[in-house]
Amino acid sequence: MRRYLPILLLFVCLQTVSGENSEKAQQQRKTPKIGLVLGGGGAKGVAHIGVLKVLERAGFPIDIITSTSMGSIVGGAYACGHSSEVLDSVVRSQDWNMLLSDRESSSDQDLQLREKQNTYILTKALTLGKKKKVGNAEGGGFLRGKNITPLFNRITAPYNDSIDFNTLPIRFACVATNIVDNTEYVFHSGILSRAMRASMAIPGVFAPVRMDGMVLIDGGMRNNFPADIAREMGADYVIGVDVQDLPKGADQLQTGTQILGQITNWLCMNKYEENKKKTDIVIRVNTDGYSAASFTEAAIDTLIRRGEEAAMAHWDELVALRQKLRYVSQKRITHSIPLTTLSDEEQNAKPKMRKDPQFNLGVRFDNEEAVALQANAQMPIQTKMPMDLELTLRLGKRIKAQVDWTLHPTHFIQPTISYIYRNNDMDFYEYGDKVYTLTYDQHTVKMSLFNFNVRNFNVSIGANWDYYKYRSLLGNKEVQQHLNDENVKNKGYISYQGRVWYNSENKWYFPTSGVRFQARFSYITDNFIKLNDKVGITEYAAMFRSNFSLSSKLSFQPMIYGRFVEGTDIPLVMSNFMGSEWFNQYTDGQVPFAGAGNLEMAWQNLAAAQLQVQFNPTTNNNILLRVAAGQDAEKLKDMFSHRTMLGGTLSYYYTTMLGPLGGSIGYSNVTKKFYYYINLGFVF
């Protein structure tokens, strides 16, 4: 009997443990489960964060989250353990114009790439031949989601591997649409960031996610309010957050945007009414006045606030349900989200050189040139030493065609050989009056034999060959008599060039911090040594600008700049010109001057200083006040013998994905006229 005693004791212990586990399991089965449904709606979905704030305030437990589209982004991050306050910080801190594009982050670019980034409104990688990447977005949409994918990887940390979504701190599922057979696909497992990316792949905007023979797009096409999924996952009570617009009447459908929005709403109504019936508490957020693309700072602030207000309107229902379920409030384990640090995997994935051909398109309008169009194609050539072939074509009042061949012996050194053809038709002014119109062709072969790029710094040294062919010079008789002068003679020139360029400004067009510096030296000849058997022309040009912030909305930028040309028989197009808004906008010898809108002729030596005060009431609104003073003279010794040039400009620009949209009005004592300037789009 004694030898059977240990076996008997072991049996009793097992029975006790089994009984305890059975009791726990039974208790868990008796505990009602709360499901939260977060519907799709693009930018309107940030209102979900406001609702989550109220649920946390009420100590409300969430056991299951099901979601679609933008709801999947918020819901997936929340299911990973990130609090509503963290999510609030995340959406407010993002550059949504950058995220909702395939442009490269400026932190990953050298200056030449950053300049291109702020020239083109469309950047599209081209895939040549058949190329299949299972599980990745690879074409079929305007955007590949290149920039938003790293964000998804960060907000789903630390759950970045392929997992069962039931093992997350909150059980999670999200909906996508398989357009191969027009069926609903529900993600219960896999890579969470990929599931979120598929759920929000708006048709025609974001490329679909291809996986296991499926082509997955936005889940709103099949189930934009997935309460049924929450019920299937065991939710006893369902709380739903609805950010979808209500259908509009005929009198409200006046614009193309309103009509497109109505069509989208009807497409997302599939299963909507029956799912609302499966929801115990429907929290409907007022999103009037906002669209799926309303990612501005003001819109995000308002939508989150409206989400809180909508949830607070159901406060009594939420408290009553919580008391009915007799929940004991438990502290939720939460994680923060690294906003700036990339994972090791993302760092290793950052390309050292673009591997796919790329197409860029720029479109702009101003009241001086009217419409201009510029297209660019870059084609990497994979050889032992990597190289690029790049083609650029500009159409408008100024026509340009350019071919660049760039070698990449190292990541930082990029020698380039270029051929550039320009056809220019420009008006030149003197004291505010147009004196002549010049039409000419310019052929340039440019060799930047040393071209060093590293982050904010660029140094290039090389030589140019330029040939100018003057087609017409229209003006008064005094101008016509100079048609055969040396400065308007068809001729070729050989020059030696050097440039230093530094730019640490935080924005390309309307910076609030950082420094910009540029200096250029040129020596121009017609036989490698002299010009017309005399000493060649020497050009010195430089500018320096610094940014100082007085507050989060107010900053000022002092700037000094100038261009000095020494020599005789200076070609007309190499002369000094002042005016317009940006450096070298129309000619290589042009400098801006507040208050002068056109190309105003200046003496050979020009120096100026400008102070710009910039007010940003909101993120994308830019109000600028510029005042400038300058001196010019034919000889340096006479710089202060002439009167001081003064000018001022008041400008407003709105920053968009298409570039700065706005205009300026100004006055100077040089032109003695008011001028206005309208610019829509990036400058090129």
C-alpha positions as CSV (number, residue, x, y, z in Angstrom):
1,M,0.0,0.0,0.0
2,R,2.9,2.3,0.9
3,R,4.3,2.1,-2.6
4,Y,1.0,3.3,-4.2
5,L,0.8,6.3,-1.9
6,P,2.9,8.7,-4.1
7,I,0.8,7.8,-7.2
8,L,-2.3,8.5,-5.3
9,L,-1.0,11.9,-4.1
10,L,0.0,12.8,-7.6
11,F,-3.5,11.9,-8.9
12,V,-5.1,14.1,-6.2
13,C,-2.9,17.1,-7.2
14,L,-3.7,16.7,-10.8
15,Q,-7.4,16.6,-10.1
16,T,-7.1,19.7,-8.0
17,V,-5.1,21.7,-10.7
18,S,-7.5,20.4,-13.3
19,G,-10.4,21.6,-11.3
20,E,-8.9,25.0,-10.7
21,N,-8.1,25.4,-14.5
22,S,-11.7,24.3,-15.3
23,E,-13.0,26.8,-12.9
24,K,-10.9,29.6,-14.4
25,A,-11.9,28.6,-17.9
26,Q,-15.5,28.6,-16.9
27,Q,-15.1,32.0,-15.3
28,Q,-13.5,33.4,-18.5
29,R,-16.3,32.0,-20.6
30,K,-18.8,33.8,-18.3
31,T,-16.9,37.2,-18.7
32,P,-18.6,39.1,-21.5
33,K,-16.3,40.3,-24.3
34,I,-16.3,43.9,-25.6
35,G,-15.7,44.5,-29.3
36,L,-14.7,47.9,-30.7
37,V,-15.4,48.6,-34.4
38,L,-13.4,51.4,-36.1
39,G,-14.7,52.2,-39.6
40,G,-12.9,53.6,-42.6
41,G,-12.9,57.2,-43.8
42,G,-9.4,58.3,-44.7
43,A,-8.2,61.3,-42.7
44,K,-11.6,61.4,-40.9
45,G,-10.5,58.2,-39.1
46,V,-8.2,60.2,-36.8
47,A,-11.4,60.9,-34.9
48,H,-11.1,57.4,-33.6
49,I,-8.3,58.6,-31.4
50,G,-10.7,61.1,-29.7
51,V,-13.1,58.2,-29.0
52,L,-10.3,56.1,-27.5
53,K,-9.4,58.9,-25.1
54,V,-13.0,58.8,-23.7
55,L,-13.0,55.0,-23.5
56,E,-9.8,55.1,-21.5
57,R,-11.2,57.9,-19.3
58,A,-14.2,55.7,-18.5
59,G,-11.9,52.8,-17.7
60,F,-13.6,50.8,-20.4
61,P,-12.0,47.5,-21.3
62,I,-11.6,46.5,-25.0
63,D,-11.2,42.8,-25.7
64,I,-11.5,42.8,-29.5
65,I,-10.9,45.4,-32.2
66,T,-12.1,45.0,-35.8
67,S,-11.5,47.7,-38.4
68,T,-11.2,48.9,-41.9
69,S,-8.9,51.3,-43.8
70,M,-7.9,54.3,-41.5
71,G,-9.6,52.5,-38.7
72,S,-7.1,49.6,-39.2
73,I,-4.2,52.0,-38.7
74,V,-5.5,53.4,-35.4
75,G,-7.0,50.1,-34.3
76,G,-3.8,48.1,-35.1
77,A,-1.6,50.5,-33.2
78,Y,-4.0,50.5,-30.2
79,A,-4.2,46.7,-30.2
80,C,-0.3,46.6,-30.0
81,G,-0.6,48.5,-26.6
82,H,-0.1,52.1,-27.7
83,S,-2.2,54.6,-25.8
84,S,-4.6,57.1,-27.3
85,E,-2.2,59.9,-26.1
86,V,0.7,58.3,-28.0
87,L,-1.4,57.9,-31.1
88,D,-2.5,61.6,-30.8
89,S,1.2,62.6,-30.7
90,V,2.0,60.4,-33.7
91,V,-0.7,61.8,-36.1
92,R,0.2,65.4,-35.1
93,S,3.9,65.0,-35.6
94,Q,3.8,63.5,-39.1
95,D,4.5,65.3,-42.4
96,W,1.4,63.9,-44.2
97,N,2.3,65.5,-47.5
98,M,5.5,63.4,-47.4
99,L,3.8,60.2,-46.0
100,L,1.1,60.2,-48.7
101,S,3.7,60.3,-51.5
102,D,6.6,58.2,-52.7
103,R,9.1,61.0,-52.4
104,E,12.2,60.3,-50.4
105,S,12.7,61.8,-47.0
106,S,15.1,64.8,-47.0
107,S,17.0,63.1,-44.3
108,D,18.0,60.4,-46.8
109,Q,19.0,62.8,-49.6
110,D,21.9,64.8,-50.7
111,L,21.2,68.4,-51.9
112,Q,20.8,67.5,-55.6
113,L,18.1,64.9,-54.8
114,R,16.4,67.3,-52.4
115,E,16.2,69.9,-55.2
116,K,14.6,67.4,-57.5
117,Q,12.3,66.4,-54.6
118,N,11.0,70.0,-54.5
119,T,10.6,70.3,-58.3
120,Y,8.3,67.5,-59.3
121,I,4.7,66.8,-58.2
122,L,4.8,63.2,-59.5
123,T,7.5,60.7,-58.8
124,K,6.9,57.2,-60.2
125,A,9.3,54.3,-60.2
126,L,9.0,52.3,-63.4
127,T,9.3,48.5,-63.5
128,L,10.7,47.2,-66.7
129,G,9.8,43.7,-67.7
130,K,7.8,41.2,-65.5
131,K,8.6,41.5,-61.9
132,K,6.7,39.8,-59.1
133,K,7.2,40.4,-55.4
134,V,4.8,38.3,-53.4
135,G,3.3,40.2,-50.4
136,N,4.5,43.6,-51.5
137,A,2.7,46.5,-53.2
138,E,4.2,46.6,-56.6
139,G,2.3,48.8,-59.0
140,G,-1.4,49.2,-59.9
141,G,-1.7,52.5,-58.0
142,F,-0.5,56.0,-58.1
143,L,1.5,55.5,-54.9
144,R,3.4,52.4,-53.7
145,G,3.2,53.5,-50.1
146,K,7.0,53.9,-49.8
147,N,6.9,56.4,-47.0
148,I,3.9,55.2,-45.0
149,T,5.1,51.6,-44.7
150,P,8.0,52.5,-42.3
151,L,5.5,54.4,-40.2
152,F,3.3,51.3,-40.0
153,N,6.4,49.2,-39.0
154,R,7.0,51.7,-36.1
155,I,3.4,51.9,-34.8
156,T,3.1,48.1,-34.8
157,A,6.3,47.6,-32.8
158,P,7.1,45.4,-31.0
159,Y,4.9,43.0,-33.0
160,N,6.7,43.2,-36.4
161,D,7.0,39.5,-37.1
162,S,4.3,37.2,-38.7
163,I,2.0,36.5,-35.7
164,D,-1.5,35.4,-34.8
165,F,-3.4,38.7,-34.1
166,N,-5.2,37.0,-31.2
167,T,-1.9,37.1,-29.3
168,L,-1.8,40.9,-29.3
169,P,-2.6,42.8,-26.1
170,I,-6.0,43.3,-27.7
171,R,-7.3,40.7,-30.2
172,F,-7.4,42.3,-33.6
173,A,-8.7,41.8,-37.2
174,C,-8.9,44.1,-40.2
175,V,-10.7,43.8,-43.5
176,A,-9.4,44.1,-47.1
177,T,-11.0,43.5,-50.5
178,N,-9.7,40.9,-52.9
179,I,-10.5,42.4,-56.3
180,V,-9.6,39.1,-58.1
181,D,-13.0,37.7,-57.1
182,N,-14.5,40.8,-55.3
183,T,-14.6,39.0,-51.9
184,E,-13.9,40.2,-48.4
185,Y,-10.6,39.1,-46.9
186,V,-10.2,39.3,-43.1
187,F,-6.7,39.4,-41.6
188,H,-6.5,37.4,-38.4
189,S,-2.8,36.7,-38.7
190,G,0.3,37.6,-40.7
191,I,2.5,40.7,-40.7
192,L,0.4,43.3,-39.0
193,S,1.8,46.3,-40.8
194,R,1.1,44.6,-44.2
195,A,-2.4,43.8,-43.1
196,M,-3.0,47.5,-42.3
197,R,-1.4,48.6,-45.6
198,A,-3.7,46.3,-47.5
199,S,-6.8,47.5,-45.6
200,M,-6.2,51.1,-46.5
201,A,-5.1,50.7,-50.1
202,I,-7.5,53.1,-51.7
203,P,-8.1,51.9,-55.3
204,G,-6.1,53.8,-57.9
205,V,-4.3,55.8,-55.3
206,F,-2.3,53.2,-53.4
207,A,-0.9,50.1,-55.1
208,P,-2.7,47.0,-53.9
209,V,-1.0,44.4,-51.8
210,R,-0.4,41.1,-53.6
211,M,-0.5,37.9,-51.5
212,D,-1.2,34.3,-52.2
213,G,-2.8,35.0,-55.6
214,M,-4.9,37.8,-54.1
215,V,-4.8,41.5,-55.1
216,L,-5.9,43.3,-51.9
217,I,-7.3,46.8,-51.7
218,D,-9.2,49.0,-49.3
219,G,-11.6,46.9,-47.2
220,G,-14.2,49.6,-47.3
221,M,-15.3,48.3,-50.7
222,R,-16.8,45.2,-49.0
223,N,-17.1,46.0,-45.3
224,N,-16.5,49.5,-44.0
225,F,-18.0,48.9,-40.6
226,P,-17.1,45.3,-39.7
227,A,-19.3,44.7,-36.6
228,D,-20.1,41.2,-37.9
229,I,-16.4,40.2,-37.7
230,A,-16.4,41.4,-34.0
231,R,-19.4,39.2,-33.3
232,E,-17.8,36.2,-35.1
233,M,-14.7,36.7,-32.9
234,G,-16.8,36.3,-29.7
235,A,-17.8,39.9,-28.8
236,D,-20.8,39.9,-26.6
237,Y,-21.2,43.7,-26.8
238,V,-20.1,45.9,-29.7
239,I,-19.2,49.6,-29.7
240,G,-18.8,51.0,-33.2
241,V,-17.3,54.3,-34.3
242,D,-18.7,55.6,-37.6
243,V,-16.8,58.4,-39.5
244,Q,-18.5,57.8,-42.8
245,D,-20.3,60.8,-44.4
246,L,-24.1,60.7,-44.5
247,P,-25.5,60.6,-48.1
248,K,-26.0,64.1,-49.5
249,G,-29.2,65.4,-51.2
250,A,-29.3,66.8,-54.8
251,D,-28.8,70.4,-53.6
252,Q,-25.6,69.4,-51.9
253,L,-24.0,67.7,-54.9
254,Q,-22.7,70.7,-56.8
255,T,-19.0,70.1,-57.2
256,G,-16.9,67.3,-58.7
257,T,-15.5,66.6,-55.2
258,Q,-18.9,66.3,-53.7
259,I,-20.1,63.9,-56.4
260,L,-17.0,61.8,-56.1
261,G,-17.4,61.7,-52.3
262,Q,-21.0,60.6,-52.7
263,I,-20.0,57.8,-55.1
264,T,-17.4,56.6,-52.6
265,N,-19.9,56.6,-49.8
266,W,-22.3,54.5,-51.7
267,L,-19.5,52.0,-52.6
268,C,-18.8,51.7,-48.9
269,M,-22.4,51.0,-47.9
270,N,-22.1,47.3,-48.4
271,K,-23.3,45.5,-45.2
272,Y,-23.4,48.9,-43.5
273,E,-27.0,48.8,-42.2
274,E,-27.0,45.2,-41.1
275,N,-23.7,45.8,-39.2
276,K,-25.2,48.8,-37.5
277,K,-27.9,46.5,-36.2
278,K,-25.3,44.3,-34.7
279,T,-23.8,47.2,-32.8
280,D,-24.9,48.0,-29.2
281,I,-23.6,51.6,-29.1
282,V,-22.9,53.4,-32.4
283,I,-20.8,56.5,-31.9
284,R,-21.2,58.7,-35.0
285,V,-18.7,61.4,-35.4
286,N,-19.6,64.7,-37.2
287,T,-17.1,65.0,-40.0
288,D,-18.8,67.7,-42.0
289,G,-16.4,70.0,-43.7
290,Y,-13.6,67.4,-43.9
291,S,-12.7,64.8,-46.5
292,A,-10.6,61.6,-46.7
293,A,-7.6,63.9,-47.5
294,S,-7.9,66.4,-44.6
295,F,-4.6,65.8,-43.0
296,T,-3.8,69.4,-42.1
297,E,-2.9,70.4,-38.5
298,A,-6.2,72.2,-38.0
299,A,-8.2,69.3,-39.5
300,I,-6.5,66.7,-37.3
301,D,-7.1,68.8,-34.2
302,T,-10.8,69.3,-35.0
303,L,-11.5,65.7,-35.9
304,I,-9.9,64.4,-32.7
305,R,-11.9,66.9,-30.7
306,R,-15.1,65.9,-32.5
307,G,-14.3,62.2,-31.8
308,E,-14.1,63.1,-28.1
309,E,-17.3,65.1,-28.2
310,A,-19.2,62.2,-30.0
311,A,-18.0,59.7,-27.4
312,M,-18.9,62.0,-24.5
313,A,-22.5,62.2,-25.9
314,H,-22.7,58.5,-25.1
315,W,-21.0,58.7,-21.8
316,D,-24.1,57.6,-19.8
317,E,-24.5,54.6,-22.0
318,L,-20.9,53.6,-21.7
319,V,-20.9,53.9,-17.9
320,A,-24.1,52.0,-17.7
321,L,-22.7,49.2,-19.8
322,R,-19.5,49.1,-17.7
323,Q,-21.5,48.8,-14.5
324,K,-23.7,46.2,-16.0
325,L,-20.7,44.0,-16.8
326,R,-19.2,44.7,-13.4
327,Y,-15.7,45.2,-14.8
328,V,-12.8,45.9,-12.5
329,S,-10.7,48.5,-14.1
330,Q,-7.2,47.2,-14.9
331,K,-4.1,49.2,-15.8
332,R,-3.4,48.7,-19.5
333,I,0.2,48.0,-20.5
334,T,1.1,50.6,-23.1
335,H,4.1,51.2,-25.3
336,S,5.5,54.4,-26.8
337,I,6.4,54.6,-30.5
338,P,9.8,55.7,-31.7
339,L,9.0,58.5,-34.2
340,T,12.4,59.2,-35.7
341,T,14.6,56.1,-35.3
342,L,14.4,53.5,-38.0
343,S,14.7,49.9,-37.2
344,D,17.9,48.0,-38.1
345,E,15.9,46.3,-40.9
346,E,14.7,49.7,-42.3
347,Q,18.2,51.1,-42.1
348,N,19.6,48.2,-44.0
349,A,16.9,48.5,-46.5
350,K,17.7,52.1,-47.3
351,P,19.0,52.1,-50.9
352,K,22.5,53.4,-51.6
353,M,21.4,54.0,-55.2
354,R,18.1,53.9,-56.9
355,K,17.7,50.6,-58.6
356,D,14.6,51.2,-60.7
357,P,14.1,53.6,-63.5
358,Q,12.1,56.6,-62.3
359,F,9.8,59.1,-64.0
360,N,9.1,62.6,-62.6
361,L,6.6,65.2,-63.7
362,G,6.4,68.9,-62.8
363,V,3.6,71.4,-63.7
364,R,3.5,75.0,-62.7
365,F,1.8,78.3,-63.6
366,D,2.8,81.9,-63.1
367,N,1.6,85.2,-64.6
368,E,4.9,85.8,-66.3
369,E,5.4,82.5,-68.1
370,A,1.9,81.1,-68.0
371,V,1.9,77.2,-68.0
372,A,5.1,75.2,-67.9
373,L,5.6,71.5,-67.9
374,Q,8.8,69.6,-67.1
375,A,9.3,65.8,-67.4
376,N,12.3,63.9,-66.1
377,A,13.4,60.2,-66.5
378,Q,16.3,58.6,-64.7
379,M,17.6,55.2,-65.8
380,P,20.2,53.5,-63.7
381,I,22.8,51.4,-65.7
382,Q,24.0,48.5,-63.7
383,T,27.7,48.0,-64.6
384,K,30.8,47.3,-62.6
385,M,30.8,51.0,-61.8
386,P,27.1,52.1,-61.3
387,M,26.0,55.0,-63.5
388,D,22.8,56.9,-64.3
389,L,21.4,58.3,-67.6
390,E,18.9,61.1,-67.0
391,L,16.7,62.9,-69.5
392,T,14.8,66.2,-68.8
393,L,12.4,68.1,-71.1
394,R,10.8,71.4,-70.2
395,L,8.0,72.9,-72.3
396,G,6.8,76.5,-71.9
397,K,7.9,80.0,-72.7
398,R,11.4,78.7,-71.9
399,I,12.2,75.4,-73.5
400,K,14.9,73.1,-72.2
401,A,16.2,69.6,-73.1
402,Q,18.9,68.1,-71.0
403,V,20.9,64.8,-70.9
404,D,23.0,63.9,-67.9
405,W,25.4,61.0,-67.6
406,T,26.5,60.4,-64.0
407,L,29.1,58.0,-62.6
408,H,29.0,56.6,-59.1
409,P,32.5,55.5,-58.2
410,T,31.6,56.0,-54.5
411,H,28.4,56.9,-52.8
412,F,29.5,60.6,-52.3
413,I,31.5,61.3,-55.5
414,Q,29.3,61.6,-58.6
415,P,31.1,63.1,-61.7
416,T,28.6,64.2,-64.3
417,I,28.7,65.1,-68.0
418,S,25.7,67.0,-69.3
419,Y,24.3,68.4,-72.6
420,I,21.8,71.2,-72.2
421,Y,19.7,72.9,-74.9
422,R,17.7,76.0,-74.0
423,N,15.5,78.2,-76.0
424,N,14.6,81.4,-74.1
425,D,12.2,84.2,-74.9
426,M,12.5,86.9,-72.3
427,D,11.6,90.5,-71.7
428,F,14.2,92.8,-70.1
429,Y,13.3,96.0,-68.2
430,E,15.1,99.2,-67.2
431,Y,13.7,101.3,-64.4
432,G,10.4,99.5,-64.7
433,D,10.0,99.9,-68.5
434,K,10.4,97.0,-71.0
435,V,13.3,97.9,-73.2
436,Y,13.7,94.8,-75.4
437,T,12.7,91.2,-75.9
438,L,15.4,88.7,-76.6
439,T,15.1,85.3,-78.1
440,Y,18.1,83.0,-78.2
441,D,19.3,79.4,-78.2
442,Q,21.9,78.2,-75.8
443,H,23.9,74.9,-76.2
444,T,25.9,73.8,-73.2
445,V,28.2,70.9,-72.6
446,K,28.9,70.7,-68.8
447,M,31.6,68.5,-67.2
448,S,31.5,68.4,-63.4
449,L,34.6,66.3,-63.1
450,F,34.5,66.5,-59.3
451,N,31.0,66.4,-57.8
452,F,31.0,65.7,-54.1
453,N,27.7,65.2,-52.3
454,V,27.2,64.4,-48.6
455,R,23.9,65.3,-46.9
456,N,23.8,69.1,-46.7
457,F,27.0,69.8,-48.5
458,N,27.9,69.8,-52.2
459,V,31.1,70.9,-54.0
460,S,31.5,70.7,-57.8
461,I,34.4,71.7,-60.0
462,G,34.5,71.4,-63.8
463,A,34.3,73.2,-67.1
464,N,31.6,74.3,-69.5
465,W,31.3,74.9,-73.2
466,D,28.5,77.3,-74.1
467,Y,27.3,78.5,-77.5
468,Y,24.8,81.3,-77.8
469,K,22.7,81.8,-81.0
470,Y,20.7,85.0,-80.9
471,R,17.5,84.7,-82.9
472,S,15.9,88.1,-82.4
473,L,16.3,91.3,-80.4
474,L,13.3,93.5,-80.5
475,G,13.4,97.0,-79.0
476,N,13.8,100.7,-79.7
477,K,16.3,102.1,-82.2
478,E,18.9,102.6,-79.5
479,V,18.8,98.8,-78.9
480,Q,18.7,97.9,-82.6
481,Q,21.9,99.7,-83.3
482,H,23.7,97.3,-80.9
483,L,22.7,94.1,-82.8
484,N,26.2,93.6,-84.0
485,D,28.0,94.4,-80.8
486,E,30.1,91.8,-79.2
487,N,27.7,91.2,-76.3
488,V,24.9,89.9,-78.7
489,K,27.2,88.1,-81.2
490,N,26.6,84.4,-81.9
491,K,29.6,82.8,-80.2
492,G,31.0,79.9,-78.2
493,Y,32.6,80.3,-74.8
494,I,34.8,78.0,-72.6
495,S,34.6,78.5,-68.9
496,Y,36.0,77.0,-65.7
497,Q,33.4,76.6,-62.9
498,G,33.5,76.0,-59.2
499,R,30.6,75.9,-56.7
500,V,30.2,75.3,-53.0
501,W,26.6,74.7,-51.7
502,Y,25.4,74.2,-48.2
503,N,21.8,73.9,-47.0
504,S,20.6,72.8,-43.6
505,E,17.3,74.5,-43.7
506,N,14.3,72.4,-42.5
507,K,12.1,73.3,-45.5
508,W,13.0,74.0,-49.1
509,Y,10.7,77.0,-49.8
510,F,9.6,78.4,-46.4
511,P,12.2,77.4,-43.8
512,T,12.1,78.3,-40.2
513,S,15.5,77.0,-39.1
514,G,18.9,76.2,-40.6
515,V,21.3,78.0,-42.9
516,R,21.7,78.2,-46.6
517,F,25.0,79.2,-48.3
518,Q,26.1,79.2,-51.9
519,A,29.2,80.5,-53.6
520,R,30.1,80.3,-57.3
521,F,33.2,81.2,-59.3
522,S,33.6,81.3,-63.1
523,Y,36.3,82.2,-65.5
524,I,35.0,82.7,-69.0
525,T,37.2,82.5,-72.2
526,D,36.8,81.8,-75.9
527,N,40.1,79.9,-76.3
528,F,40.7,78.3,-72.8
529,I,42.8,81.3,-71.7
530,K,41.5,84.6,-73.0
531,L,38.4,86.3,-74.4
532,N,38.8,88.3,-77.6
533,D,42.6,88.3,-77.0
534,K,42.0,90.0,-73.6
535,V,41.7,88.7,-70.1
536,G,38.7,86.6,-69.7
537,I,35.5,87.4,-67.7
538,T,35.6,86.6,-64.0
539,E,32.3,86.0,-62.1
540,Y,31.9,85.8,-58.3
541,A,28.5,85.1,-56.9
542,A,27.4,84.3,-53.3
543,M,24.5,84.3,-50.9
544,F,24.1,83.5,-47.2
545,R,20.8,83.2,-45.3
546,S,20.1,82.2,-41.8
547,N,16.8,81.4,-40.0
548,F,15.8,82.5,-36.5
549,S,12.5,81.4,-34.8
550,L,10.9,83.9,-32.4
551,S,8.1,81.5,-31.7
552,S,6.4,78.4,-33.2
553,K,4.6,80.6,-35.7
554,L,7.0,83.6,-36.2
555,S,10.5,83.6,-37.7
556,F,12.8,85.9,-39.6
557,Q,15.6,85.3,-42.2
558,P,18.3,87.8,-42.8
559,M,20.1,87.3,-46.1
560,I,23.1,88.9,-47.9
561,Y,23.9,88.2,-51.5
562,G,25.6,89.6,-54.6
563,R,27.1,89.0,-58.0
564,F,30.3,90.7,-59.3
565,V,31.4,90.4,-63.0
566,E,34.8,91.7,-64.1
567,G,35.9,92.0,-67.7
568,T,35.0,93.6,-71.1
569,D,32.7,92.4,-73.9
570,I,30.4,90.7,-71.4
571,P,27.7,88.7,-73.3
572,L,24.2,90.1,-72.7
573,V,22.9,86.9,-71.2
574,M,25.8,86.9,-68.7
575,S,25.0,90.4,-67.4
576,N,23.5,91.1,-64.0
577,F,19.8,91.1,-63.7
578,M,17.7,91.6,-60.6
579,G,14.1,90.8,-59.9
580,S,11.6,88.0,-59.5
581,E,11.3,85.7,-56.4
582,W,14.1,83.1,-56.7
583,F,17.8,83.0,-57.7
584,N,18.6,82.1,-61.3
585,Q,14.9,81.6,-62.2
586,Y,15.3,82.9,-65.7
587,T,19.0,83.4,-66.3
588,D,22.2,82.3,-64.6
589,G,23.0,86.0,-63.8
590,Q,19.7,86.8,-62.0
591,V,19.3,87.6,-58.4
592,P,16.0,88.3,-56.6
593,F,15.1,91.7,-55.3
594,A,12.0,92.5,-53.2
595,G,9.7,94.9,-55.0
596,A,11.1,94.2,-58.5
597,G,9.1,91.6,-60.3
598,N,10.6,91.5,-63.8
599,L,14.1,91.0,-65.1
600,E,15.5,94.5,-64.3
601,M,18.9,95.3,-65.8
602,A,21.7,96.1,-63.3
603,W,25.3,97.1,-63.4
604,Q,28.2,94.6,-63.4
605,N,28.6,94.7,-59.6
606,L,25.6,94.1,-57.4
607,A,25.3,93.6,-53.7
608,A,22.1,93.4,-51.6
609,A,20.7,92.5,-48.2
610,Q,17.2,91.3,-47.4
611,L,15.2,90.7,-44.3
612,Q,12.2,88.4,-44.4
613,V,9.7,88.0,-41.6
614,Q,7.6,84.8,-41.9
615,F,4.4,84.2,-40.1
616,N,2.9,80.7,-40.2
617,P,-0.6,80.8,-38.5
618,T,-1.0,77.1,-39.4
619,T,1.3,74.5,-40.8
620,N,0.7,75.2,-44.5
621,N,0.0,78.9,-44.4
622,N,2.9,81.2,-45.1
623,I,2.7,85.0,-44.8
624,L,5.9,86.7,-45.8
625,L,7.1,90.3,-45.5
626,R,10.4,91.1,-47.3
627,V,12.4,94.3,-47.4
628,A,15.6,94.7,-49.4
629,A,18.3,97.2,-49.9
630,G,21.0,97.1,-52.6
631,Q,23.8,98.9,-54.4
632,D,25.1,98.4,-57.9
633,A,27.8,100.0,-60.0
634,E,29.9,99.4,-63.1
635,K,33.1,99.5,-61.1
636,L,33.5,98.3,-57.5
637,K,35.0,101.6,-56.4
638,D,31.8,103.3,-57.3
639,M,29.5,101.0,-55.4
640,F,28.3,103.6,-53.0
641,S,28.2,106.5,-55.5
642,H,24.8,105.6,-56.7
643,R,21.5,105.8,-54.8
644,T,20.5,102.9,-52.6
645,M,17.9,100.6,-54.2
646,L,15.0,99.8,-51.8
647,G,12.1,97.5,-52.2
648,G,9.4,95.5,-50.3
649,T,7.1,92.6,-50.9
650,L,4.1,91.1,-49.1
651,S,3.4,87.5,-50.0
652,Y,1.0,84.7,-49.1
653,Y,1.6,81.1,-50.1
654,Y,-0.2,77.9,-49.2
655,T,2.0,74.8,-49.1
656,T,0.6,71.8,-50.9
657,M,1.7,68.5,-52.5
658,L,1.7,70.4,-55.8
659,G,4.1,73.0,-54.5
660,P,3.5,76.6,-53.1
661,L,0.3,78.2,-54.3
662,G,0.0,81.9,-53.8
663,G,1.3,85.3,-54.9
664,S,3.1,88.5,-54.0
665,I,2.6,92.3,-54.4
666,G,5.5,94.6,-54.2
667,Y,7.1,98.0,-54.9
668,S,10.6,99.4,-55.3
669,N,12.2,102.7,-55.9
670,V,14.0,101.2,-58.9
671,T,10.9,100.4,-60.9
672,K,8.6,103.0,-59.2
673,K,5.7,100.7,-59.9
674,F,3.6,98.2,-58.0
675,Y,3.9,94.7,-59.3
676,Y,2.0,91.4,-58.6
677,Y,3.2,87.9,-59.1
678,I,1.2,84.7,-58.9
679,N,2.9,81.3,-58.6
680,L,1.1,77.9,-58.6
681,G,3.4,75.0,-58.2
682,F,7.1,74.1,-57.7
683,V,9.7,76.3,-59.3
684,F,11.8,75.0,-62.2
